[in-house]
Amino acid sequence: MLRNGFYNIVGAAVRIALGLVLVPVLIRLIGVDEYGLWALVSATIGIVSMAEAGLSVSTTVFVSRDLANADTEGLAASLTTVAGMGLALATLAALFLWLLGPTLAGLFLSAAGSRHESMAHALQLCGLVVWSRHLQQILLCLEQAYQRFGLMCVLNPAIPSMSVLCLVLFARYGAGPLLPLRWAGAVGFDGLAAHI
């Protein structure tokens, strides 16, 4: 348990350090307006990602219990439930953002014309990122249950760190927030594949 906690702290520390260093750089590179859109996208991903309803923690608890008791039937049932529920919740969250992106963008009264379209498209793309993150979180908890801490220690901070570093590179070369968001989606799917 202490080792798992240590790995989680190290991953969080890496992400916080990157944020403290790179946010001012990003604001200088892309400007306040574009950074505002990126902040909205990041906040939306974070909020909707919380809709996993504790499934990831339950995954660790039930799978660990089944493994400790050598209960293969219980393990099969737990994994089937986790896979089905995880996929359903991830898909619902992604559909919510995809279908309601234009409506959510309309809540921002100052966004008009092409700015509104850009915001709506960004919110829709958030759905793909949320989908991959939901499933990654469940796989991360399975890794914890199977005590695969080394793999988890590498992947957990590497995936978001790579996403932020690429955002800075895209910003440096003049890409708007949609290209980095597409990249974040690609990194999310690559991370999902790495966890699998």
N, CA and C atoms as a LAMMPS dump frame, in Angstrom:
ITEM: TIMESTEP
0
ITEM: NUMBER OF ATOMS
588
ITEM: BOX BOUNDS ff ff ff
-5.0000000000000000e+02 5.0000000000000000e+02
-5.0000000000000000e+02 5.0000000000000000e+02
-5.0000000000000000e+02 5.0000000000000000e+02
ITEM: ATOMS id mol type element x y z
1 1 1 N 0.828 -1.182 0
2 1 2 C 0 0 0
3 1 3 C 0.882 1.259 0
4 2 1 N 1.957 1.236 0.775
5 2 2 C 2.848 2.39 0.809
6 2 3 C 3.511 2.62 -0.543
7 3 1 N 3.897 1.529 -1.191
8 3 2 C 4.524 1.648 -2.506
9 3 3 C 3.542 2.26 -3.509
10 4 1 N 2.299 1.805 -3.494
11 4 2 C 1.275 2.333 -4.386
12 4 3 C 1.065 3.824 -4.122
13 5 1 N 0.978 4.191 -2.849
14 5 2 C 0.822 5.598 -2.497
15 5 3 C 2.001 6.435 -2.976
16 6 1 N 3.199 5.899 -2.821
17 6 2 C 4.403 6.602 -3.273
18 6 3 C 4.361 6.835 -4.782
19 7 1 N 3.987 5.802 -5.543
20 7 2 C 3.919 5.948 -6.993
21 7 3 C 2.873 6.988 -7.401
22 8 1 N 1.751 6.994 -6.702
23 8 2 C 0.713 7.987 -7.005
24 8 3 C 1.203 9.4 -6.712
25 9 1 N 1.943 9.565 -5.617
26 9 2 C 2.463 10.886 -5.255
27 9 3 C 3.501 11.354 -6.277
28 10 1 N 4.368 10.447 -6.696
29 10 2 C 5.39 10.808 -7.688
30 10 3 C 4.727 11.248 -9
31 11 1 N 3.727 10.5 -9.441
32 11 2 C 3.018 10.873 -10.672
33 11 3 C 2.343 12.223 -10.559
34 12 1 N 1.696 12.482 -9.436
35 12 2 C 1.034 13.774 -9.228
36 12 3 C 2.063 14.901 -9.168
37 13 1 N 3.192 14.656 -8.514
38 13 2 C 4.232 15.683 -8.412
39 13 3 C 4.792 16.046 -9.784
40 14 1 N 4.974 15.052 -10.64
41 14 2 C 5.481 15.313 -11.99
42 14 3 C 4.482 16.169 -12.768
43 15 1 N 3.206 15.825 -12.669
44 15 2 C 2.19 16.598 -13.392
45 15 3 C 2.096 18.026 -12.863
46 16 1 N 2.164 18.214 -11.551
47 16 2 C 2.094 19.555 -10.966
48 16 3 C 3.309 20.378 -11.388
49 17 1 N 4.489 19.776 -11.331
50 17 2 C 5.71 20.497 -11.722
51 17 3 C 5.641 20.918 -13.185
52 18 1 N 5.19 20.016 -14.047
53 18 2 C 5.054 20.373 -15.465
54 18 3 C 4.068 21.52 -15.653
55 19 1 N 2.966 21.46 -14.928
56 19 2 C 1.971 22.527 -15.028
57 19 3 C 2.522 23.87 -14.592
58 20 1 N 3.235 23.898 -13.467
59 20 2 C 3.797 25.156 -12.97
60 20 3 C 4.815 25.759 -13.928
61 21 1 N 5.567 24.898 -14.58
62 21 2 C 6.587 25.384 -15.506
63 21 3 C 5.982 25.762 -16.853
64 22 1 N 5.047 24.95 -17.34
65 22 2 C 4.597 25.111 -18.719
66 22 3 C 3.404 26.051 -18.912
67 23 1 N 2.595 26.278 -17.89
68 23 2 C 1.423 27.145 -18.076
69 23 3 C 1.834 28.563 -18.475
70 24 1 N 2.789 29.199 -17.79
71 24 2 C 3.18 30.54 -18.259
72 24 3 C 3.745 30.537 -19.682
73 25 1 N 4.476 29.51 -20.023
74 25 2 C 5.022 29.393 -21.379
75 25 3 C 3.884 29.277 -22.382
76 26 1 N 2.915 28.466 -22.06
77 26 2 C 1.77 28.259 -22.944
78 26 3 C 0.985 29.546 -23.157
79 27 1 N 0.757 30.285 -22.072
80 27 2 C 0 31.534 -22.196
81 27 3 C 0.744 32.502 -23.11
82 28 1 N 2.062 32.577 -22.985
83 28 2 C 2.838 33.451 -23.86
84 28 3 C 2.775 32.997 -25.313
85 29 1 N 2.778 31.699 -25.533
86 29 2 C 2.811 31.179 -26.901
87 29 3 C 1.468 31.286 -27.62
88 30 1 N 0.381 30.953 -26.936
89 30 2 C -0.912 30.906 -27.641
90 30 3 C -1.839 32.066 -27.309
91 31 1 N -1.521 32.846 -26.295
92 31 2 C -2.361 33.981 -25.932
93 31 3 C -3.429 33.592 -24.921
94 32 1 N -3.975 34.616 -24.308
95 32 2 C -4.938 34.402 -23.227
96 32 3 C -6.23 33.767 -23.737
97 33 1 N -6.728 34.216 -24.901
98 33 2 C -7.987 33.662 -25.426
99 33 3 C -7.883 32.174 -25.721
100 34 1 N -6.821 31.795 -26.423
101 34 2 C -6.661 30.382 -26.762
102 34 3 C -6.383 29.55 -25.51
103 35 1 N -5.644 30.125 -24.58
104 35 2 C -5.403 29.397 -23.332
105 35 3 C -6.716 29.241 -22.554
106 36 1 N -7.565 30.25 -22.628
107 36 2 C -8.883 30.144 -21.984
108 36 3 C -9.694 28.991 -22.542
109 37 1 N -9.637 28.818 -23.858
110 37 2 C -10.336 27.689 -24.486
111 37 3 C -9.716 26.374 -24.026
112 38 1 N -8.384 26.322 -23.964
113 38 2 C -7.716 25.103 -23.502
114 38 3 C -8.076 24.817 -22.039
115 39 1 N -8.159 25.869 -21.213
116 39 2 C -8.525 25.686 -19.804
117 39 3 C -9.957 25.163 -19.688
118 40 1 N -10.858 25.684 -20.534
119 40 2 C -12.238 25.186 -20.542
120 40 3 C -12.278 23.713 -20.914
121 41 1 N -11.513 23.354 -21.927
122 41 2 C -11.453 21.962 -22.37
123 41 3 C -10.908 21.075 -21.256
124 42 1 N -9.825 21.508 -20.625
125 42 2 C -9.22 20.718 -19.544
126 42 3 C -10.175 20.557 -18.369
127 43 1 N -10.853 21.642 -18.011
128 43 2 C -11.816 21.575 -16.9
129 43 3 C -12.978 20.653 -17.249
130 44 1 N -13.451 20.728 -18.484
131 44 2 C -14.552 19.864 -18.918
132 44 3 C -14.148 18.396 -18.852
133 45 1 N -12.951 18.099 -19.321
134 45 2 C -12.462 16.718 -19.268
135 45 3 C -12.383 16.254 -17.82
136 46 1 N -11.859 17.105 -16.945
137 46 2 C -11.743 16.751 -15.533
138 46 3 C -13.087 16.522 -14.863
139 47 1 N -14.04 17.395 -15.135
140 47 2 C -15.364 17.28 -14.504
141 47 3 C -16.106 16.051 -15.008
142 48 1 N -16.13 15.858 -16.31
143 48 2 C -16.862 14.72 -16.868
144 48 3 C -16.173 13.405 -16.506
145 49 1 N -14.853 13.445 -16.341
146 49 2 C -14.135 12.232 -15.947
147 49 3 C -14.539 11.756 -14.552
148 50 1 N -15.056 12.666 -13.742
149 50 2 C -15.509 12.262 -12.407
150 50 3 C -16.794 11.449 -12.456
151 51 1 N -17.42 11.373 -13.615
152 51 2 C -18.678 10.651 -13.751
153 51 3 C -18.497 9.145 -13.768
154 52 1 N -17.293 8.665 -13.475
155 52 2 C -17.066 7.223 -13.478
156 52 3 C -17.657 6.55 -12.249
157 53 1 N -18.207 7.329 -11.349
158 53 2 C -19.031 6.838 -10.241
159 53 3 C -18.324 5.852 -9.316
160 54 1 N -17.038 6.024 -9.108
161 54 2 C -16.316 5.152 -8.188
162 54 3 C -16.029 3.761 -8.719
163 55 1 N -16.255 3.554 -10
164 55 2 C -16.046 2.233 -10.586
165 55 3 C -14.579 1.818 -10.511
166 56 1 N -13.678 2.774 -10.675
167 56 2 C -12.257 2.424 -10.654
168 56 3 C -11.823 1.923 -9.281
169 57 1 N -12.276 2.576 -8.225
170 57 2 C -11.922 2.128 -6.868
171 57 3 C -12.551 0.767 -6.587
172 58 1 N -13.793 0.591 -6.986
173 58 2 C -14.463 -0.696 -6.81
174 58 3 C -13.729 -1.798 -7.564
175 59 1 N -13.172 -1.452 -8.711
176 59 2 C -12.405 -2.429 -9.491
177 59 3 C -11.249 -2.967 -8.671
178 60 1 N -10.473 -2.064 -8.08
179 60 2 C -9.326 -2.487 -7.273
180 60 3 C -9.766 -3.346 -6.104
181 61 1 N -10.81 -2.93 -5.407
182 61 2 C -11.266 -3.647 -4.212
183 61 3 C -11.747 -5.053 -4.564
184 62 1 N -12.658 -5.161 -5.519
185 62 2 C -13.255 -6.466 -5.81
186 62 3 C -12.289 -7.417 -6.512
187 63 1 N -11.493 -6.898 -7.43
188 63 2 C -10.537 -7.763 -8.116
189 63 3 C -9.455 -8.223 -7.136
190 64 1 N -8.992 -7.336 -6.263
191 64 2 C -8.007 -7.735 -5.246
192 64 3 C -8.56 -8.81 -4.329
193 65 1 N -9.812 -8.646 -3.925
194 65 2 C -10.447 -9.64 -3.062
195 65 3 C -10.544 -10.997 -3.765
196 66 1 N -10.97 -10.982 -5.011
197 66 2 C -11.092 -12.228 -5.766
198 66 3 C -9.737 -12.898 -5.964
199 67 1 N -8.706 -12.101 -6.229
200 67 2 C -7.364 -12.657 -6.388
201 67 3 C -6.848 -13.239 -5.075
202 68 1 N -7.083 -12.529 -3.97
203 68 2 C -6.613 -13.012 -2.663
204 68 3 C -7.298 -14.313 -2.264
205 69 1 N -8.564 -14.46 -2.619
206 69 2 C -9.323 -15.67 -2.286
207 69 3 C -9.199 -16.761 -3.344
208 70 1 N -8.431 -16.497 -4.403
209 70 2 C -8.293 -17.434 -5.523
210 70 3 C -9.663 -17.849 -6.067
211 71 1 N -10.572 -16.905 -6.109
212 71 2 C -11.946 -17.129 -6.568
213 71 3 C -12.03 -16.803 -8.06
214 72 1 N -11.817 -17.806 -8.905
215 72 2 C -11.792 -17.572 -10.352
216 72 3 C -13.166 -17.184 -10.906
217 73 1 N -14.214 -17.757 -10.327
218 73 2 C -15.56 -17.388 -10.786
219 73 3 C -15.878 -15.95 -10.398
220 74 1 N -15.538 -15.595 -9.172
221 74 2 C -15.758 -14.227 -8.717
222 74 3 C -14.928 -13.234 -9.529
223 75 1 N -13.688 -13.615 -9.847
224 75 2 C -12.819 -12.765 -10.649
225 75 3 C -13.408 -12.559 -12.046
226 76 1 N -13.893 -13.637 -12.644
227 76 2 C -14.509 -13.529 -13.972
228 76 3 C -15.73 -12.611 -13.923
229 77 1 N -16.543 -12.768 -12.876
230 77 2 C -17.725 -11.912 -12.728
231 77 3 C -17.324 -10.458 -12.512
232 78 1 N -16.31 -10.227 -11.684
233 78 2 C -15.855 -8.857 -11.418
234 78 3 C -15.323 -8.21 -12.688
235 79 1 N -14.503 -8.943 -13.438
236 79 2 C -13.927 -8.387 -14.661
237 79 3 C -14.99 -8.114 -15.717
238 80 1 N -15.97 -9.003 -15.818
239 80 2 C -17.061 -8.798 -16.774
240 80 3 C -17.877 -7.566 -16.404
241 81 1 N -18.175 -7.428 -15.105
242 81 2 C -18.943 -6.274 -14.642
243 81 3 C -18.174 -4.984 -14.872
244 82 1 N -16.895 -5 -14.53
245 82 2 C -16.063 -3.81 -14.701
246 82 3 C -15.978 -3.422 -16.166
247 83 1 N -15.736 -4.393 -17.031
248 83 2 C -15.628 -4.095 -18.462
249 83 3 C -16.931 -3.515 -19.003
250 84 1 N -18.045 -4.134 -18.663
251 84 2 C -19.339 -3.653 -19.157
252 84 3 C -19.702 -2.287 -18.62
253 85 1 N -19.58 -2.126 -17.301
254 85 2 C -19.918 -0.839 -16.683
255 85 3 C -18.961 0.259 -17.148
256 86 1 N -17.671 -0.062 -17.216
257 86 2 C -16.683 0.935 -17.636
258 86 3 C -16.934 1.412 -19.05
259 87 1 N -17.185 0.48 -19.94
260 87 2 C -17.456 0.834 -21.326
261 87 3 C -18.749 1.649 -21.437
262 88 1 N -19.765 1.253 -20.689
263 88 2 C -21.043 1.979 -20.729
264 88 3 C -20.887 3.405 -20.201
265 89 1 N -20.229 3.568 -19.044
266 89 2 C -20.053 4.911 -18.479
267 89 3 C -19.188 5.788 -19.376
268 90 1 N -18.115 5.224 -19.913
269 90 2 C -17.234 5.99 -20.795
270 90 3 C -17.979 6.436 -22.048
271 91 1 N -18.771 5.548 -22.602
272 91 2 C -19.516 5.867 -23.818
273 91 3 C -20.592 6.912 -23.546
274 92 1 N -21.282 6.806 -22.413
275 92 2 C -22.293 7.819 -22.061
276 92 3 C -21.665 9.196 -21.879
277 93 1 N -20.533 9.244 -21.195
278 93 2 C -19.856 10.526 -20.987
279 93 3 C -19.412 11.122 -22.317
280 94 1 N -18.866 10.292 -23.201
281 94 2 C -18.408 10.768 -24.507
282 94 3 C -19.587 11.25 -25.354
283 95 1 N -20.677 10.494 -25.347
284 95 2 C -21.863 10.908 -26.101
285 95 3 C -22.447 12.21 -25.569
286 96 1 N -22.442 12.36 -24.252
287 96 2 C -22.927 13.596 -23.629
288 96 3 C -22.176 14.795 -24.192
289 97 1 N -20.851 14.705 -24.205
290 97 2 C -20.057 15.831 -24.707
291 97 3 C -20.204 16.002 -26.211
292 98 1 N -20.254 14.899 -26.933
293 98 2 C -20.351 14.997 -28.39
294 98 3 C -21.679 15.634 -28.814
295 99 1 N -22.766 15.191 -28.193
296 99 2 C -24.088 15.686 -28.586
297 99 3 C -24.385 17.075 -28.03
298 100 1 N -23.887 17.37 -26.837
299 100 2 C -24.215 18.647 -26.203
300 100 3 C -23.115 19.7 -26.324
301 101 1 N -22.033 19.396 -27.043
302 101 2 C -20.951 20.367 -27.216
303 101 3 C -21.431 21.717 -27.724
304 102 1 N -22.228 21.752 -28.808
305 102 2 C -22.703 23.049 -29.303
306 102 3 C -23.593 23.783 -28.289
307 103 1 N -24.416 23.045 -27.57
308 103 2 C -25.279 23.671 -26.565
309 103 3 C -24.452 24.229 -25.416
310 104 1 N -23.46 23.454 -24.959
311 104 2 C -22.595 23.927 -23.878
312 104 3 C -21.809 25.155 -24.313
313 105 1 N -21.36 25.178 -25.556
314 105 2 C -20.627 26.343 -26.054
315 105 3 C -21.531 27.568 -26.076
316 106 1 N -22.831 27.358 -26.308
317 106 2 C -23.777 28.466 -26.315
318 106 3 C -23.972 29.107 -24.959
319 107 1 N -23.571 28.426 -23.897
320 107 2 C -23.685 29.001 -22.552
321 107 3 C -22.704 30.152 -22.332
322 108 1 N -21.688 30.22 -23.165
323 108 2 C -20.697 31.283 -23.055
324 108 3 C -21.152 32.42 -23.961
325 109 1 N -21.781 33.418 -23.366
326 109 2 C -22.454 34.469 -24.125
327 109 3 C -21.511 35.271 -25.015
328 110 1 N -20.262 35.434 -24.61
329 110 2 C -19.361 36.257 -25.405
330 110 3 C -18.803 35.524 -26.62
331 111 1 N -19.013 34.227 -26.695
332 111 2 C -18.503 33.466 -27.843
333 111 3 C -19.494 33.572 -28.995
334 112 1 N -19.043 34.098 -30.102
335 112 2 C -19.931 34.266 -31.246
336 112 3 C -19.225 33.804 -32.518
337 113 1 N -20.029 33.412 -33.5
338 113 2 C -19.51 33.069 -34.819
339 113 3 C -18.534 31.921 -34.805
340 114 1 N -17.385 32.138 -35.44
341 114 2 C -16.4 31.065 -35.571
342 114 3 C -15.836 30.665 -34.215
343 115 1 N -15.809 31.591 -33.274
344 115 2 C -15.325 31.279 -31.926
345 115 3 C -16.256 30.255 -31.27
346 116 1 N -17.566 30.43 -31.458
347 116 2 C -18.545 29.488 -30.918
348 116 3 C -18.362 28.113 -31.552
349 117 1 N -18.159 28.091 -32.869
350 117 2 C -17.956 26.816 -33.564
351 117 3 C -16.695 26.116 -33.08
352 118 1 N -15.637 26.884 -32.876
353 118 2 C -14.382 26.314 -32.389
354 118 3 C -14.555 25.736 -30.99
355 119 1 N -15.268 26.457 -30.133
356 119 2 C -15.52 25.98 -28.77
357 119 3 C -16.396 24.73 -28.793
358 120 1 N -17.425 24.725 -29.627
359 120 2 C -18.32 23.566 -29.727
360 120 3 C -17.553 22.34 -30.197
361 121 1 N -16.712 22.522 -31.203
362 121 2 C -15.926 21.397 -31.723
363 121 3 C -14.941 20.9 -30.663
364 122 1 N -14.333 21.824 -29.929
365 122 2 C -13.397 21.439 -28.868
366 122 3 C -14.115 20.625 -27.794
367 123 1 N -15.314 21.035 -27.416
368 123 2 C -16.067 20.293 -26.398
369 123 3 C -16.472 18.908 -26.911
370 124 1 N -16.775 18.82 -28.196
371 124 2 C -17.094 17.508 -28.758
372 124 3 C -15.875 16.596 -28.746
373 125 1 N -14.709 17.136 -29.082
374 125 2 C -13.486 16.335 -29.058
375 125 3 C -13.139 15.882 -27.638
376 126 1 N -13.559 16.661 -26.652
377 126 2 C -13.338 16.265 -25.252
378 126 3 C -13.951 14.895 -24.982
379 127 1 N -15.045 14.591 -25.643
380 127 2 C -15.712 13.304 -25.447
381 127 3 C -14.792 12.137 -25.744
382 128 1 N -13.978 12.257 -26.79
383 128 2 C -13.048 11.173 -27.128
384 128 3 C -11.959 11.024 -26.065
385 129 1 N -11.478 12.16 -25.565
386 129 2 C -10.457 12.125 -24.518
387 129 3 C -11.033 11.512 -23.246
388 130 1 N -12.251 11.923 -22.885
389 130 2 C -12.903 11.395 -21.686
390 130 3 C -13.117 9.885 -21.815
391 131 1 N -13.534 9.435 -22.989
392 131 2 C -13.772 8.006 -23.209
393 131 3 C -12.504 7.206 -22.924
394 132 1 N -11.387 7.652 -23.511
395 132 2 C -10.143 6.904 -23.305
396 132 3 C -9.667 7.006 -21.86
397 133 1 N -9.865 8.151 -21.215
398 133 2 C -9.419 8.306 -19.82
399 133 3 C -10.231 7.456 -18.86
400 134 1 N -11.543 7.345 -19.101
401 134 2 C -12.372 6.476 -18.254
402 134 3 C -11.83 5.054 -18.278
403 135 1 N -11.607 4.557 -19.466
404 135 2 C -11.143 3.18 -19.6
405 135 3 C -9.709 3.019 -19.084
406 136 1 N -8.875 4.026 -19.272
407 136 2 C -7.52 3.972 -18.717
408 136 3 C -7.553 3.874 -17.198
409 137 1 N -8.447 4.631 -16.573
410 137 2 C -8.528 4.629 -15.109
411 137 3 C -8.913 3.246 -14.586
412 138 1 N -9.815 2.586 -15.265
413 138 2 C -10.207 1.239 -14.85
414 138 3 C -9.04 0.274 -15.032
415 139 1 N -8.347 0.39 -16.152
416 139 2 C -7.185 -0.473 -16.368
417 139 3 C -6.087 -0.18 -15.353
418 140 1 N -5.931 1.07 -14.989
419 140 2 C -4.952 1.437 -13.963
420 140 3 C -5.285 0.758 -12.634
421 141 1 N -6.561 0.712 -12.298
422 141 2 C -6.977 0.059 -11.049
423 141 3 C -6.804 -1.458 -11.137
424 142 1 N -6.971 -2.021 -12.317
425 142 2 C -6.68 -3.448 -12.486
426 142 3 C -5.188 -3.708 -12.278
427 143 1 N -4.357 -2.802 -12.795
428 143 2 C -2.918 -2.935 -12.588
429 143 3 C -2.588 -2.884 -11.092
430 144 1 N -3.285 -2.018 -10.354
431 144 2 C -3.075 -1.956 -8.911
432 144 3 C -3.482 -3.272 -8.254
433 145 1 N -4.615 -3.808 -8.666
434 145 2 C -5.096 -5.065 -8.069
435 145 3 C -4.113 -6.201 -8.348
436 146 1 N -3.51 -6.207 -9.518
437 146 2 C -2.54 -7.238 -9.876
438 146 3 C -1.118 -6.871 -9.432
439 147 1 N -1 -5.743 -8.722
440 147 2 C 0.271 -5.262 -8.179
441 147 3 C 1.328 -5.061 -9.259
442 148 1 N 0.922 -4.445 -10.343
443 148 2 C 1.83 -4.108 -11.44
444 148 3 C 2.275 -2.651 -11.285
445 149 1 N 2.931 -2.361 -10.167
446 149 2 C 3.253 -0.987 -9.827
447 149 3 C 4.315 -0.376 -10.728
448 150 1 N 5.245 -1.158 -11.215
449 150 2 C 6.295 -0.631 -12.08
450 150 3 C 5.721 -0.058 -13.363
451 151 1 N 4.842 -0.823 -14.009
452 151 2 C 4.187 -0.37 -15.231
453 151 3 C 3.351 0.873 -14.951
454 152 1 N 2.615 0.828 -13.858
455 152 2 C 1.752 1.936 -13.497
456 152 3 C 2.58 3.194 -13.234
457 153 1 N 3.719 3.04 -12.599
458 153 2 C 4.584 4.168 -12.269
459 153 3 C 5.091 4.855 -13.529
460 154 1 N 5.305 4.092 -14.588
461 154 2 C 5.793 4.667 -15.84
462 154 3 C 4.642 5.305 -16.627
463 155 1 N 3.541 4.584 -16.789
464 155 2 C 2.448 5.058 -17.643
465 155 3 C 1.653 6.199 -17.025
466 156 1 N 1.408 6.154 -15.73
467 156 2 C 0.535 7.138 -15.094
468 156 3 C 1.029 8.576 -15.291
469 157 1 N 2.292 8.894 -15.011
470 157 2 C 2.728 10.266 -15.274
471 157 3 C 3.13 10.51 -16.733
472 158 1 N 3.506 9.468 -17.463
473 158 2 C 4.012 9.653 -18.817
474 158 3 C 2.927 10.129 -19.782
475 159 1 N 1.732 9.587 -19.67
476 159 2 C 0.683 9.913 -20.64
477 159 3 C 0.273 11.382 -20.559
478 160 1 N -0.106 11.906 -19.372
479 160 2 C -0.458 13.334 -19.341
480 160 3 C 0.743 14.249 -19.584
481 161 1 N 1.929 13.83 -19.163
482 161 2 C 3.119 14.658 -19.381
483 161 3 C 3.396 14.799 -20.868
484 162 1 N 3.267 13.709 -21.606
485 162 2 C 3.487 13.753 -23.043
486 162 3 C 2.456 14.657 -23.715
487 163 1 N 1.238 14.601 -23.236
488 163 2 C 0.18 15.432 -23.788
489 163 3 C 0.49 16.912 -23.588
490 164 1 N 0.939 17.3 -22.386
491 164 2 C 1.241 18.699 -22.097
492 164 3 C 2.461 19.169 -22.885
493 165 1 N 3.49 18.338 -22.955
494 165 2 C 4.682 18.723 -23.707
495 165 3 C 4.366 18.919 -25.194
496 166 1 N 3.531 18.058 -25.735
497 166 2 C 3.137 18.203 -27.138
498 166 3 C 2.282 19.445 -27.335
499 167 1 N 1.467 19.786 -26.354
500 167 2 C 0.671 21.008 -26.428
501 167 3 C 1.595 22.222 -26.56
502 168 1 N 2.659 22.238 -25.781
503 168 2 C 3.61 23.347 -25.855
504 168 3 C 4.283 23.383 -27.227
505 169 1 N 4.658 22.215 -27.754
506 169 2 C 5.273 22.18 -29.092
507 169 3 C 4.314 22.681 -30.161
508 170 1 N 3.05 22.244 -30.091
509 170 2 C 2.061 22.714 -31.064
510 170 3 C 1.867 24.22 -30.939
511 171 1 N 1.818 24.712 -29.704
512 171 2 C 1.633 26.142 -29.485
513 171 3 C 2.826 26.925 -30.033
514 172 1 N 3.988 26.377 -29.865
515 172 2 C 5.213 27.037 -30.33
516 172 3 C 5.18 27.258 -31.841
517 173 1 N 4.569 26.335 -32.56
518 173 2 C 4.538 26.431 -34.012
519 173 3 C 3.205 26.943 -34.547
520 174 1 N 2.416 27.578 -33.687
521 174 2 C 1.251 28.312 -34.131
522 174 3 C -0.033 27.533 -34.313
523 175 1 N -0.129 26.323 -33.821
524 175 2 C -1.383 25.576 -33.945
525 175 3 C -2.389 26.109 -32.931
526 176 1 N -3.648 26.152 -33.292
527 176 2 C -4.696 26.545 -32.357
528 176 3 C -4.953 25.422 -31.365
529 177 1 N -5.938 25.587 -30.499
530 177 2 C -6.176 24.581 -29.463
531 177 3 C -6.789 23.279 -29.974
532 178 1 N -7.357 23.276 -31.169
533 178 2 C -7.995 22.051 -31.648
534 178 3 C -6.987 20.988 -32.055
535 179 1 N -5.878 21.384 -32.666
536 179 2 C -4.865 20.399 -33.038
537 179 3 C -4.259 19.739 -31.795
538 180 1 N -3.886 20.511 -30.759
539 180 2 C -3.399 19.85 -29.539
540 180 3 C -4.46 18.972 -28.882
541 181 1 N -5.72 19.362 -28.994
542 181 2 C -6.78 18.54 -28.42
543 181 3 C -6.901 17.231 -29.184
544 182 1 N -6.775 17.286 -30.488
545 182 2 C -6.762 16.043 -31.277
546 182 3 C -5.564 15.184 -30.876
547 183 1 N -4.429 15.843 -30.637
548 183 2 C -3.242 15.116 -30.209
549 183 3 C -3.483 14.491 -28.836
550 184 1 N -4.122 15.236 -27.931
551 184 2 C -4.429 14.692 -26.6
552 184 3 C -5.316 13.462 -26.731
553 185 1 N -6.254 13.495 -27.678
554 185 2 C -7.079 12.322 -27.925
555 185 3 C -6.262 11.15 -28.423
556 186 1 N -5.331 11.431 -29.327
557 186 2 C -4.465 10.364 -29.847
558 186 3 C -3.587 9.797 -28.742
559 187 1 N -3.03 10.673 -27.903
560 187 2 C -2.208 10.219 -26.776
561 187 3 C -3.054 9.388 -25.818
562 188 1 N -4.309 9.816 -25.612
563 188 2 C -5.214 9.052 -24.739
564 188 3 C -5.462 7.66 -25.258
565 189 1 N -5.665 7.528 -26.558
566 189 2 C -5.888 6.199 -27.135
567 189 3 C -4.614 5.362 -27.121
568 190 1 N -3.463 6.033 -27.324
569 190 2 C -2.187 5.31 -27.204
570 190 3 C -1.972 4.834 -25.771
571 191 1 N -2.317 5.699 -24.813
572 191 2 C -2.204 5.308 -23.402
573 191 3 C -3.122 4.16 -23.062
574 192 1 N -4.317 4.181 -23.626
575 192 2 C -5.269 3.098 -23.41
576 192 3 C -4.679 1.785 -23.957
577 193 1 N -4.099 1.854 -25.145
578 193 2 C -3.475 0.672 -25.736
579 193 3 C -2.302 0.184 -24.882
580 194 1 N -1.515 1.135 -24.343
581 194 2 C -0.38 0.751 -23.494
582 194 3 C -0.854 0.05 -22.219
583 195 1 N -1.944 0.542 -21.625
584 195 2 C -2.483 -0.109 -20.423
585 195 3 C -3.021 -1.491 -20.745
586 196 1 N -3.687 -1.608 -21.896
587 196 2 C -4.216 -2.931 -22.274
588 196 3 C -3.078 -3.891 -22.455
